[in-house]
Amino acid sequence: MSHANSSAQTRPAVEQRAIPATPQALLEAVLAANQAQDPRTREVLDSLIRHLHAFAADVKLSYEELHQGLDFMVRVGQATHPLRHEGILLADILGVATLVLLMDAEGVLAAGGTEPALIGPFWRANQPILDNGAKIASEDTAGERLLVTGRICTLDGKPLAGARLETWQAAPSGLYENQDPEQEDMNLRAVFMTDEDGRFWFDSVKPAGYGVPIDGPCGDLLALQRRNHMRPAHLHFIASAPGHKVLTTQIFDANDAYAYSDAAFGAVGSLLRKFEPAGDGTYRLEVELKLEPGETRMPKPPLS
């Protein structure tokens, strides 16, 4: 018998009688029917049931509105395919994905760690490993030059030599390389290793903001709320080092028109930075990424 099974307590069987026709009696019956063996599964489902019932009661949900919501969820599933996950997009535009990340990093943030941010759907496996100082934009990628320098360190500021840094970004067109047949394979993507001082640096182009997909149910929801669908310009980073937890984050252009109205609610705290002009159409960005001690578990790239 597994530990989860042995530690769970089976609830008394539901009494064989009609459920009294009251909302509270109905809630109690639905909770009693939840006989999940794993304690955490039971806890999550109990809370979900309570909140769903409370939500329906709070807004006095009509039967018609219930089915409108169910139809919406069906459409979310129908809009999901190997190149697009509408459920992830829904969690993003409702702020739930960022909420979960911030709750998970609460202790780290209290210790001065770097805020996490969404991995998103565009990270690719086997991004090219380049030497520090390399140019990650192809020669035909038009745009203003961006020089990125950074440092990966511990929470108390000690440099992490030999740390791994993955980065990717959209082109000035607002498209990632995998979305745009005009871009070279693996354009604006790279992996770097930090030097003895925990530093990395590379040459790129200034990214542009872009809109989340609005041709599905999430787009209908944004229109219903009269919200914009734009994400501010940003660079993605995944920093990792042995003996430390993996940090996934994004750095946003604080001067972007949508810096303070990110459709995915990812531009939080210190992740908004100014891309400083350095003359001749060149910009500079300085990044410091602080890692928490712990098990190094790399997430799985959504794209090959």
N, C-alpha and C positions, 0 to 999 in steps of 0.2 A: 504494500500500500504506500502511495506517495505521501510525502510530508504534508502537501496541501490537502489531500483527502483525509488524512488522519487528524488534522488540526481543525477541520471544519465541523461545525455542529449542525446536524440535520434538524430542520424546523419541524414542528409538529405537523402532521398531515392536516390538510384543509378539511374543516368539518363539513360533513355531507348535509348541507342545508342551503337553501336559497340565499343569495347575497341580498341583504337589505338594500332597498332602492335609495341609497344615499351616497354622495360622493366619497365620504370618509370610509364607509363600509366597503365600497368598491376598491379604494386604494389599499385598504388592509388586506383584501382578498388577493389583489394582484401581487402585493409584496409577499404574502404567504406562499404564493405559487412559485416564487423564485427559490428553487432548491439547488442552485449552483453549488458545486462541491468546493471549488477554489474560493477561499475567503475574499481575495481581492476582486475576483469576478463578481461575487455576490454584492460586495460593497458598491462597486461601480454601477451594477444594474439596479440595485435598490435606490441609489441616488438619482439615476436617470429616470426611474419610474416616478419618484416623488416630484422631481422637477417638472417632468412632462405633465403630470396631473395638476400641479400648482400653476403652471403656465396656462394650461387650457382653462382652468377656473379663473385665473386672474384677468384674462382678456375675454372671458365668456365666449370661447371659440365655438363657432357654429359648425354644423356637420358639413355644410358646403365648403367652409374655409379649411376644415380638416382635409378634405379630399383635394383641394387646391394645393395644399402643402405636400400631400402624398404624391400627387402628380409631378410636383416640382422635383422631389427626390428621385422619382423614376427617371425624369429627364436628365438629372445629374449622372445617373448610372449610364444612360444611353449615350451621353456625350463623352464618356470616358473610353479611351482606346490606348494602344501601346504608345502613342506619341502625345497623349494628353490625358491628364487626370483631373476631371472637373471637381471631384471631391476635395482634392488638395486646394484647388483654386477657391472653393467655397470656404474652407477653413481659413484661407488667407484673407479673403475680403471681409470676413466676419471678425477678424482679429484673433480667432481662437488659436491659430498656429503660433503667433507671436506670444500670446498669453502663456501657452504651455512651455515655450522656450524660456520665457522670463521666470516662470515659477521654478523650473528645473535649475536655473542658474542663480536663484535668489541668494544662496550663500556666497557664491563667487562674486556677485555684484557687490555684496556688502563688504567684501574684502578688496574691492577695487579692481575686479576683473573686467575683461572686455565683454560688452553686451553681445549675446548671440543674435543671429538672424537666420532667416530661412535659407535652406540649401537651394530651393527652387527646382524647376524641372529641367534645367539646361546643363547641369554638370555632366561631363563625360568621363568614362573610364579611360585609362591609358593616355592621359594628356602628356605632351612631350616634356621630358626633363631637360632643362636648359641651365646654362651657367648664369650666375648672377651678372647683371648688366646687359643681358640679351634683350633683343627687340622681339616682342611677342606679336606685333602687328605685321602683316605681310606688306610688301612694298607698295601694293596697289590699294591699301587701306587708307583712304583719304581722311583727314581730320587733324585737329590740333594735337600736338605732341604732349604726352603726359609722362613725366618721370616719377616713378614710384620708388620710394625708399621705405624700409620698414625694419622692425625688430620684433623677434619673438622671445618672450621672457617669462619668468615665473611670476606669481602674484606679488612677490616682494621685489621684483625688478631685476633678478639675476638672469643674465643672458642664457639662452638655450642654444648651444652650438649643435649643428647637425640636425636641427628641426626641419620638418618638411612643410612647405608652403605651396598649396595649390591655388591658382587664381584663374578666373575666367570672367568675361564681360561681353556686353553687346557692343557692336560697332557703332560709329556715329550715325549710322542709318537707323539705329534702334533695333537691329536684328542680331541675334546670335548666329555664329557661323553655321550651325546645323540647320538653321531656318532659311539660310540664304545661299542658293546655288552659285552666286557670284563670288562668294568668299572661299579662300583656300581652306582645305581640311585642317582642322585644329587651329584656325586663326584666332588670335586673342585668347589663347589658352596656354597654360604652362605650369610646370612644377619646378620649384627652386628649393635648394637646401641652404640653411643659414651658415654663415661663417663662424669663426671662433667667438665673435662678439654677438652672436645671435641675429646678425643682420642679413637682409636680402634687399635686392634692388633690381629694377628692370625698366625697360623703355616701352611705352605703349602709346595709345591715342586716347584722348578724352572721350569717355562714353556718352551716350545720349539716353534720355529716358524713353520709355516705351509703354504702350498700353497692354493690359492683360486682355486675353481673348473675351470678346463680348458677343460672339455669335452663338452662344449657348445659354442655358438657364442662368448662369452666374451673371452674364451680361444683362439679362432681363431684370435680375434682382438689383443690379447697380442702377439701371434706368428707373426702376420703381422707386428707389431711394433718392434719385436725383443726385447721384454721386459721379465723380469723374472715374475713369478707369485707368489712369496713368500711374506709373511708377517712376520716381525720380532716378536720374542717372546714378549708377553704382557699379562697384567692382565687388566680385565675390571672393572670399578667402576661406580656405580650410587650413588651419594650422595644427600640427601634431608633433609630438615628441615623446620618446619612451618615458614611461612613468608619469604621464600627464594625460588628462582627458582631452579629447579632440574638440577644438573650437571651430564652429562654422559661423561665419558672420558676413556682413556686407558693409562697405563704406560708401556713404551717399554724398553726392554733391550738394552742399548746403545752399548753393546759389541756383539750383534747379528750380524751375517754376512750380514743381510739384513736391518740393522737399518737405513741405509741412502738410501735405494732403496725400500721402502715399496710399494708393488703393489697397495695398496689402498690409498696411500698418507696421511695416518693418523698420522704418526710419526713426529709431528711438535713441534717446540719450546721446552719448558721445559718438554714435555712428554717423552723425551729420558732420561733415568736415568741409572746409573750404579748399577747393583745388586752387592753390595760389598761383597767379600769373607770374612767370619768370622772364618775360620778354620774348620777342620774336615768335609769338604764338605758342609758346611753350608753357605748360603748367606743371606744378610740382605737388605731390601728395606724400605726406609723412604718416606712417602707420605704426602703431605699437599694439601688439597682440599679446595679452597675458593669459597663460594657461594654468589651469587648476591641476594639482596633483591627483592622480587616480589612474584607473585602467584606460589604456589606449584602445578604443574601439572605433574603427573607421566606419562611417556610414557607407551604404552601397550607392554608387552612382546610378542615377535614373536612366542614363543613356550610355550606350556602348561606343 
